[in-house]
Amino acid sequence: MYKAKIIITYRKSILDPQGKTVENSLHSLGFISISNTRMGKYIEYEINTDDIKKAEEIVKETCVKLLANPVMEDYTYKLEKTE
């Protein structure tokens, strides 16, 4: 079994208004050294297979078909073997 840990973010060319709002709020709290704030999604799920290639295929397919918008978002993932 594998645990998938997926991070989905807007592509660099896409405006991120939520990230900008958070950044402005952090600045108003005195954290002026923070810049280029981006927001995203973090998703975890378990995959019931012992084949890492199959687990990778499942992660990629779920990201492309449902979890990430391939026009606007990028995704990265990490697979961890579980017991």
N, C-alpha and C positions, 0 to 999 in steps of 0.2 A: 504494500500500500504506500502511496505517496501523498504528501500534503503539498498542494499548490498554493503559492503566495504570489498574488498578482498585483501589480501597481499600474494604474491607468492614468495618464495625464494628457492634457491638451498638447498638441504639437506646438513647437516654439513659435510658429507663424500665426497661431490662433490666439486672439485676445482672450485673456482670462480675467473677467471682471471680478469674480469672487476672490481670486488671488490678490488683485489690486486692492479690494476693500479690506482684506485682512492686513495687507502691508500698510495701508494708510492707518488702520487702527493701531497696529504695532508702533508706527511712528508717533502717533498721538500719546502712546504710553511711554515714550522716551527711547524706544529701540530704533534709533535713527540709522544705525549701521546696517540694518536689514534692507535687502533690495531683491528685485526679480522674484517675488513670491508667486508661486504657482500652486494651485489646488489640484487634487486628484482623488482617485478612488483606490481603496485597498480591499482586496477580496481574497478570502481563503476558502479552500474546499479540499476534501480528501478524494482521492481516486483509487478505487479498488482494483489495482493491478500491480503485478510485480515487474512488469516490463517498462523500463524508463522511456523507451521510444514511444510506446503506446500512450504513456502518461503525457509526454510532450505533445503528441498529436492531439490529445483531448484538450489540453490547455489552449493550444493555438486555435483549434476549431471553436471552442466556446468563446474565446476572445473575439474572433472575427465575426461569428454569427450572432452574438448577443451582448457580451460584456463591454466591448469597445466599439466606438464608431470609427472605422478605418479611415474615413475622410478627415476627421478632426482630431483623433486621439492616437497616441502611441501606447504600447504596453510592454512591460517587462515582467518576467516571472522567474521564480526560483522553485525548484522541486526538492523536497526533503523526504527521504525514506523514513517511514514510520513503522512501528511494530504492529 
